[in-house]
Amino acid sequence: MTRVLVTGGAGYIGTHTCVELLARGYEPVVVDNFVNSTPEAIRRVSRLTGRTLTWYEGDVRDTGKMAHLLGKHECRAVIHFAGLKAVGESTERPLDYYSVNTLGTHALASAMLDAGVHQLVFSSSATVYGEPVFLPYTESHPLQPTSPYGRSKQAAEMLLNDIAASGAMRDIAILRYFNPIGAHPSGLIGEDPNDVPNNLMPYVAQVAVGRRPFLNIWGNDYDTPDGTGVRDYLHVVDLARAHVLALDRFRHTHGPVTLNLGTGHGSSVLDVVKAFEEASGRRIPLRFEPRRAGDIAAFWADPSLAEETLGWKAENTLEDMCRDQWTWQSRNPLGYEAA
Ligand SMILES: NC(=O)c1ccc[n+]([C@@H]2O[C@H](COP(=O)([O-])OP(=O)(O)OC[C@H]3O[C@@H](n4cnc5c(N)ncnc54)[C@H](O)[C@@H]3O)[C@@H](O)[C@H]2O)c1
């Protein structure tokens, strides 16, 4: 059994990835400080998979603890999800974002080298690209992130590429996620932000169950087909699968790689709302607000390198994403809290 340390493994993408890891013969060891999650999420993964998960409360910036866990469990690889991810908040708390996202990656990489672990899959983001020079974004698109969040991820990427170039760590997969939404079809795990959701889909879902009165749409005068922002939404289970494939690849191919993970198609805010209304049978009241500073009108991925490199392709449609999001939210209207 190949053990993998999963930082931030109690979070949204982390829990879904633990399910896929277990299904493919890997054994996740989770470490999370629960700043945006709860141990109940890990218990749900156990319920869903019928397997007991090993987990620890800990901060990824604690190099000693990370090195200890890597050694204790003889981990062969790390998947590094732990991070702060709210673009707006990052402009108010840049120190925290650089501390967790950039210095946390530094601390973890140090722990890996101390423990002799040389395989890392890192959660990066499409926000590293910034204002599009061309679309779809390919991995060689210039990097001009427009927020401290994006820059904290870019800085972590630079650090990891330099470590790879030095020869100290051979196998690094930097995965640039577009916009993951949806949930595991079981309805047992899903996105459950501790605060007011920053992303569209959890907000829409919370409006649908009556936790919030309406959805604010920031800008309907963009140069897009219906005036609202366009993003490349992908199903979180498709995204989770890519992490397992990245680990599989390390078995036979070495060296660093940076890959976009998206569907290659953009959907507008109104497309998502309409698809969600159809999936849920609920109406989503809308309120149009002015554009938010720093928001980009439209972007989507060229995911062809991920297909070439990992044999990965997003399979689920927007309808699938909305159906599964609704299953999760309608069965867990208060998220994990009620449990
Ligand atoms: N969800 C998205 O839209 C998206 C898009 C692009 C990139 N990402 C990146 O993917 C990763 C996972 O995102 P997610 O959506 O699952 O977010 P999430 O907030 O659900 O998960 C992150 C997890 O990391 C934990 N964490 C935060 N700081 C920590 C620390 N210092 N030490 C240990 N644990 C810590 C949180 O408690 C949480 O469980 C993040 O790095 C995020 O930046 C997410």
The ligand as an ORCA input file, in Angstrom:
! r2SCAN-3c Opt
* xyz 0 1
  N     -11.756     25.385     -4.796
  C     -11.247     26.115     -5.749
  O     -11.976     26.801     -6.470
  C      -9.765     26.121     -6.016
  C      -9.298     26.588     -7.246
  C      -7.935     26.623     -7.476
  C      -7.043     26.187     -6.497
  N      -7.528     25.755     -5.315
  C      -6.562     25.333     -4.286
  O      -6.813     23.987     -3.940
  C      -6.511     23.750     -2.575
  C      -7.704     23.091     -1.905
  O      -8.837     23.927     -2.064
  P     -10.271     23.567     -1.494
  O     -11.265     24.153     -2.402
  O     -10.340     22.140     -1.159
  O     -10.250     24.468     -0.174
  P     -10.660     24.077      1.319
  O     -10.569     25.348      2.102
  O     -11.923     23.329      1.339
  O      -9.468     23.095      1.721
  C      -8.224     23.558      2.184
  C      -7.940     22.814      3.469
  O      -6.678     23.249      3.970
  C      -6.807     23.429      5.355
  N      -5.770     24.387      5.760
  C      -5.716     25.721      5.521
  N      -4.605     26.235      6.042
  C      -3.919     25.208      6.601
  C      -2.678     25.122      7.289
  N      -1.922     26.192      7.508
  N      -2.273     23.895      7.708
  C      -3.044     22.792      7.516
  N      -4.223     22.836      6.876
  C      -4.649     24.026      6.420
  C      -8.225     23.918      5.569
  O      -8.700     23.695      6.890
  C      -8.966     23.094      4.555
  O      -9.420     21.865      5.103
  C      -6.150     25.106     -1.975
  O      -4.747     25.200     -1.930
  C      -6.714     26.090     -2.977
  O      -6.001     27.287     -3.017
  C      -8.870     25.693     -5.050
*
